């Protein structure tokens, strides 16, 4: 029998996570089966995923009805629903977390995306979620905005696990890693433990090609189409190795600190001209994570061909990025645009989710209760 390609990825040092969460997946035993069958090691979630889950099923209706008649606000219902799912998923992954001594088995929940440019608001929301969930294998997702960087340093310093999300550009990646290390340094300077603090840097990929490919078409550089995201990821990994093998980080490693692994996100193929495993195959390497949408997970199980490829064609990766500048395409500006667009793309489903909860709450509400 052919070996499951998903399970083989772990032998190359890469962890497979799922970019999807739904209460039915947990209650039906589907999540446990993915762990057992595919070697799934974690889950990421975001407002869009939760919006689809709540709007597209009646699984949450009983809880919304109960909360409505208890007089809970829309925000209270939102927090109750999302933390319930994340908490139950984290409990399902706890044996994995324990087996791997805290290296994997994490479930992520995102702060309100409307807070992306608020240091204090992001910090308060992250602390609230961390306290509500009260589990060592939870990540709170904080965006890699300039304001987010400040919050990340503070939160890491407080011992909160952070998944840095909405990361697109290489200069910003360096700043993200610096914020993580600075947070550990702040904590160590106070004599506090740093060995159990976890963080990942989620590098969003397919959206880079979606934005840059039309620019390449216009510049008559079709050979570069579909190459920039992969090239960026390969360069980011080289940055990761340099940063976390530095003398600066070694001082923290001596105190038990773990590296902030890079996580490949937005790995579902959006351009039908490209392979449905385009953002999986070239990016397999040690100390990395790939969080896959369910469709991509199924595709890779079916026809994935795992091999260590992340450090192949490095010279070409650097040439591709340099060629963009020669063509007059400012990649840093493009990735800043992607950051702004991504925040708005998460704001919309968050607002939609709150609206859907409000509608269901209104339909279930007893007149005197709410």
N, C-alpha and C positions, 0 to 999 in steps of 0.2 A: 504493500500500500504506500502511496506517495506521502512523504512527510508533510505535515501541515506547514506551509511557508510562514504563517504567523508565529508558530511556536519556534521555528528555526531562528527568527530574528533575535530572540533572547540569547542564543548561543553566540551571536556576534556583538553582544553588549548593548543592544537596543531594546528599550521597553515599548510595548504596544499599549497605548491607552485608547479609550473610546470617546469620541467627541459627541456624546449623546447621553441623555438620561430621561427616564420615564418610569413612573411608578409601576406600570404594568410589567416592565422589564425586570424590576426587582421582585415584585410579588409572584410573578409566574415562574421564577427560578431561572429565567433567561440570562440574567447577569451571572449567576453562579455557573451556568453552563459555559458561558463565554470564558470565564476564568479557567474552568477545567479543560475545555476543548481547545481554546485558542491561546491560552497562557496570558489572557488579558491582565494588565498590571495596574490599571487606573482608569479614571473617568474625568473628563472636563465638561463643564456646562457653561451656558451663557443665557442671557435673557431671551434670545431667539429660540433656543432649544426649549426653554420652559414655556414660552408662549405657544409654541406648536403643541406641546404636551397638554396644556390646559385647554386650549381652544379645540384641539382635534379629538378629544375623548371626553367621556363622562366619568372617568376614573376618579377625578378630583371633586365631583359634584357633592358627594355626601359630606366631605370635610368642609367645603365652602358653605353648604347649608348649615352645618353645625356652628361654624364660626360666625356666620351671619346672624344666627339667632342668639348667639352669645354677645352680640353687639360689637364684634371686632371690626376695626377699620379695614379699608382695602389694603393698606400697607401691612397691617398686622396679619391679614390673611395671606398676603404674598409671602411674607417671611416665614409663616408657619408651614405653608405648602413646600416652599423651596428647601428650607432647612430640614424638613421631614424627609424628603427624597435624598438629599445629600447625606444626611445622617445615616439613613438606612443603607445607602450604597457604601458609605465608609465602614459601617459595621460588617457588611458582606466582604469587604476587602481587608478587614482587620487581620485575619489569619495570614494573608499574603504579606501584609505590612510586618507582622511579627516574624514570619519565616525569613524575610529578607532584611531583618534588623533595621527597619525604617527607611530602606532605600526606595521602595515602591509600595503600591497599595493605596495611593492617594485619590481623593475625590475633591474637585475644585468647585467653588462657588464664587460668583462675581459680585463686587460692590456695585451699587447703583451707578450705571454709566453716566448719569447726569452729573456725577461728582468728579468726573475725570480731570477737571481743572481746579479742583479744590483740595488743598493739602489737608486742612482740618476735617472737612467733611468726609474725605476718603478714609482718614485715620479712624474717625469715630465709627463709621460704618463697618470697617474691617474689624475693629475691636468687638463691636456688637455681634457680628457673625461668628467670630472666633469663640466668643464667650457662649453664645447660644449653642453652638455645635459641640464644643468641649470634647474634641477628639484629636488625638495626635496625628491622625492620617488625613487631615483636611488641609487644603490650600485655600487661602482667600486670594482671589484674582484682583490685581491692581493694575491699571493701565500704565504703560511706559511713557506717559506724558512728562513734561518737565516738572509739573506739580506732583505727579505720581512718584517720581524719583525721590522727592523729599519724603513722601509718606512711606515709601518702601524702606528707606534707611531707618526711619523711626520705628516702623513695625517689626523689622528684623531685629532691631535693638531691644525690642520688647519680647522677643521670642516667639513671634507669630509667623507661621509658615506662609510664604507668599509665592503665588504663581504670577509672574510679571507678564501681562497680556498686551495685545495690540502693539507688538514690537515689529517694526518693518526695516529700519535702517541700521547700517553697520556702526556709524558714530553713536547712535542711541543705544545700541547693544553694549558698547564699551561703557557708557554711562550707567546702564542698568547693572552690569557686573560690579562697577565701582560702588554703586549704592548698596548692593548686597554686602560687599566686603567691608565697607565703612560701617554698616549696621552691626556686623559681627565684631568689628574692632571696638565700637562704642560699648557693646555688651561685655566684651572681654575686659575692657578697661575698668568696668565696675565689679569685676570678679564674678560675673554671672556665667553659667554654663552655656556653651554654644554647640555642643556635640549633637544635640537632637533637633536643631533648627534646619528646616528643609526649604529649598527654593528652586524654582525653575524659571528659565527665560524663554517665553513662547514666541518664536519667530514665525510670523505669518507669511506664507509663501505664495500661494496661487494668485492672490490679489495683486502681487507685484507684477506678475506677467500680464494680468488682465489690464493693468494701467499702462505698462510700458510697451507691450506688443504693438498697439496702434501707432505709437511714436516711432517704433522701428520700421513699421510699414511705410510711414510717411517719409522716413529718412532713407528709404531703399536699402534697408539692412535686414532683410528677411531671415538671413542665416542666424541672426541673434534672437529671433522670436522663440519664446519658451525657454530661454537659457538664463535669463537674468536672476530669477528667483533661486534656481539651483546654484548658480555661481555665488550669489550672496550667502546662501546657507553654507557652502563649502568654506568660504572665507571666514564666516562667523565662527565656524568650528575651529579653524586655526587660531582665531583670536581667543576662543575659549581655552584651548590648550596652553597658550602662552600666558594668559592671565592667571589660570589656576595651577600653573607650575612655577609661578613667580616666587621670589623670596618673600614678598609681602604676604601672599596667601599661605605660604608654608608655615609661617608663625602661627596662623590660625589653625592650620591642619594639625600642628603639633598639639593643639588643645582639643582636637577631635572634630574640627569643622569639616563639613562635607562641601563639595563643590556645588555651584549652582548650574545644574545641567541645562543644556539647550534642548528645547522641545520644538519640534516641527509642527506647526499649527496651520490651519487653512490648507489642508492637504487633499481636499476633495478637488478633482479636476473640473474646472469650470468651462474650459474650451473643449468642445467635442472633437476637435481635430487632434487632441493630445490623448495619450494613453490614460486609462482610468487609474493607473498606479504610478503616474508620472512623478508625483511628489513623495513616493515611497522608495522605489528602487534605487535612485542615485544617492540617497541620503542615509544609508545604513552604516552605522559606525558605533564604536564604544562610547559609553557614557552619554547616550542620546535617548530621546523619547520621540515617538511619533504618535500624535493623537489623531485617530482616523474617524471620519464620519462612518456610520453603519454601512452605507453603500460601498465605501472604499474598503472597509474591513472585509466585507463579503467578497469583493473583487480580488483582494490580495490573497485571501484564503484559496480562491479558485485558481488563480493563475500567476501568483507571485513567484519571483525567481530570486531569492535572497542571496546576497553576496556583499562582502565589504567593498563599498564603492565611494564612501564619503570623501576619501582623500585622493581619489583618482582625478586626473585632469585639472590639477590645481593651477598650473600655469595658464591653462585656458580660462579658468574662472577669473583670474586676475586680469587677463587680457580682455575678457568680455566686459568687465566693469570699466576698465580704462577706455575701451572703444566707445562706450556710451558718452563719455566726456568729449571724445573726438567728434562725435556726431552732434554735439551740442545738447545732449540730454542730461539734465541735472538729476541724478538718482537721489541725492539727498533731498532735493525739493520734492521729488515725486513721492518719496517715503513719508515726508511730512504731510503731504496731501492725503496719502493713504491713512495716516493716523487720524486726521480730522474727519475723513469720510467714515472710517470705521467706528469712531465714537458715535457719529450720527446714526450709523446703521445699527448700533446696539441700542441707542436711545429709542428708535422707532419701535422695535419689538418689545422693549421694556414698557413703553407707554401703551402699546397694544395689549400686553399681558395685564397691565393694571386695569385697562378698560374692560377686558374680557372678564376679569374677576369682579369688577364693579357690576357688570350686566348680570352675571350669575348670582352675585350676592343680592341684587335687587329682586330677581325672580324668586329667590328662595326665602327672602326675608319675611318674617312675621311682622305685621304692621306695627305692633307695639315694641318690638325688640330692636328695630334698626330703621 
